[in-house]
Every structure is written in structure tokens, then in C-alpha cells.
């Protein structure tokens, strides 16, 4: 199926699709002198709120395996972004009964510059439900990337903390919600709040090596292993005789303070998506090209569901990998001799 950067179908709703598997898009957001500090009294990390904007590398002390903070209660009215007749009502994000894997998210905050520091936003009711796990997100940021807006949310825990060497490993669930900024302009022109289609959502399980200084501040990070866990489920739509795949779900926003989604604007939106998580679908998704062709193993540009890197940052086969997160079995589509 064709994947376009933007499709606008003006009927009762607005539909669009985003091709957002650009390998240059940041997934790990490495920073130096971050606001994450090591608590010398235990092996968790805590956030120093007096430092710079949150990078998302925080550990929830409760339910650390899932990142659940134990609460998704509504914030005060002033925090909800409700103005005039436009309200971000939590009930709107409820998944459809038929969805077995799904995501929901509410975000309130400034859109940052992709090339600059990232600014913490309010994240509420951030949930991604899969067959094997449920993840809760309370930390994140927004960036304007080329013609897209990306909401990045993370839930991390620490492991293998070595205070003598100043090293540790981050074990993270990183989720990205991506949509074209043109959507804001189009919805404003039509005096609409609801898009009628979901964002492009990507959920990763990522392991990162990190170093921290004598003050306990994390000074560097390096991705060692990153695996797709889920992506948006899509459905076919027809436009001018052509068929396209678009994400199943919806987006809702209060855009009275926005013009076009530029850096510095405050964004108030909710997302809900149906997701797909089986390995065959993930492999097909990451290897589908804009012309509809699907790369196979051995083709230039073919991508595995998991990517692994040695301690120097060089990509290696995950079945030859010996870093955080462990080795992966050789996929059945790879010839025995290649393993």
C-alpha cells in the first residue's frame, strides 16, 4: 500500500497518513548534563527539578517493571487545557472494545525545536496496552521536525548501576506519536477539533549504556539495543482511485492558541490508536517502501525488528550481540550460513 507524507480527504472528517520511518529521526535523544541524577542511597534514578528540562530518563519507584506511577488521575481544571467550548475530556480517549492492543495519550505543553533542548510537557493518561504488558507514561516532550510534530514519551528504569565506574544501563519503553503539522492548520480552517484518524505511533524497547559524574548527573548515553514492540495498525482508504494505508484511531485538539504547529506554540491534544504487535506485521511495516514494495532480507536498506550496537556504537547482528538486553535468536528468514 502507498504511504504518503500527507493525504487530506475533506468529507465529514479529515484523513491523513505519515511516512515517518526516516532513519535520521531521533529515537534516543542523547543529551549531556541531563537532569537525571543517581541517588546514592539506592539503585534508582531520581529527577532534579532544579536542573534543565526533563529528558524522560526517570524511574518510577512503584511498579518499576511497567513504569506505572500508580495514578492516572485527572489534573486540575487549569491543567487540562479546557478553554471555551473546547475541552479535552478523558473519556474521549477510551479505546474501542474491539482493540486488543492500543494506546492513549493526552499532552499539554510547548513545541520545542528538534535541534535544541527539549522542554518538558504535561503528560496524562499515557497508556500503551499490549498483549504481554501495559506501560504507563508521565514524562515527555514535543518537537517540530521538518513538517511533522513528534510527541515523545518514555518510561525507564535503571539497572547494573556501578558507582565506582559511574556507569549504568537504562531499560526504557520509548513511544513516539507523529503527525503532520499541517493538520492543525486544516482543522482550524474548518473549525474542527477531531481528525478522524490516528497518529503514527511507534513503541520501542530500548537499552542504553549511560555514564554519570561524581555529582550523580548522567553525562552521556548510548543506545545498545532497540526493538520495535508495536506500531499503529492501519486500514485502507481510497482517494482518486488509489488505495492508501492510514492509522486506525483518532486525534482531538484545542487549537485556539495555535497557528501552524510552529516551535514555541503550546499544544493541547489527545490521541487514541489501535496498535499491531506481532513480529510478522512489524517486520513488514518497517520494510514497506513509499511505492508499496516490501524489502526482503538481503535487499539494500532491509531492517530487522531489533537493532543492536557494540560499545563503540557500530551496528552488529543481534544474534552476535552481547550487550544489555541480551542476544536475539537468529530470525528464521535469515539463511543458516549467515548466522
C-alpha positions, 0 to 999 in steps of 0.5 A: 500500500502507498504511504504518503507524507500527507493525504487530506480527504475533506468529507465529514472528517479529515484523513491523513497518513505519515511516512515517518520511518526516516532513519535520521529521526531521533529515537534516543535523544542523547543529551549531556548534563541531563537532569537525571541524577543517581541517588546514592542511597539506592539503585534508582534514578531520581529527577532534579527539578532544579536542573534543565528540562526533563529528558524522560530518563526517570524511574518510577519507584512503584511498579518499576517493571511497567513504569506505572506511577500508580495514578492516572488521575485527572489534573486540575481544571487549569491543567487540562487545557479546557478553554471555551467550548473546547475541552479535552475530556478523558473519556474521549480517549477510551479505546474501542472494545474491539482493540486488543492492543492500543494506546492513549495519550493526552499532552499539554505543553510547548513545541520545542525545536528538534535541534535544541533542548527539549522542554518538558510537557504535561503528560496524562493518561499515557497508556500503551496496552499490549498483549504481554504488558501495559506501560504507563507514561508521565514524562515527555516532550514535543518537537517540530521536525521538518513538517511533522510534530513528534510527541515523545514519551518514555518510561525507564528504569535503571539497572547494573548501576556501578558507582565506582565506574559511574556507569549504568544501563537504562531499560526504557519503553520509548513511544513516539506519536507523529503527525503532520503539522499541517493538520492543525492548520486544516482543522482550524480552517474548518473549525474542527477539533477531531481528525478522524484518524490516528497518529503514527505511533511507534513503541520501542524497547530500548537499552542504553549504556549511560555514564554519570559524574561524581555529582550523580548527573548522567553525562552521556548515553548510548543506545545498545539495543532497540526493538520495535514492540508495536506500531499503529495498525492501519486500514485502507482508504481510497482517494482518486482511485488509489488505495492508501494505508492510514492509522486506525484511531483518532486525534482531538485538539484545542487549537485556539492558541495555535497557528501552524504547529510552529516551535514555541506554540503550546499544544493541547491534544489527545490521541487514541490508536489501535496498535499491531504487535506481532513480529510478522506485521512489524517486520513488514511495516518497517520494510514497506517502501513509499511505492508499496514494495516490501524489502526482503532480507538481503535487499539494500536498506532491509531492517530487522525488528531489533537493532543492536550496537557494540560499545563503540556504537557500530551496528552488529547482528543481534544474534552476535550481540552481547550487550544489555538486553541480551542476544536475539535468536537468529530470525528464521528468514535469515539463511543458516550460513549467515548466522 
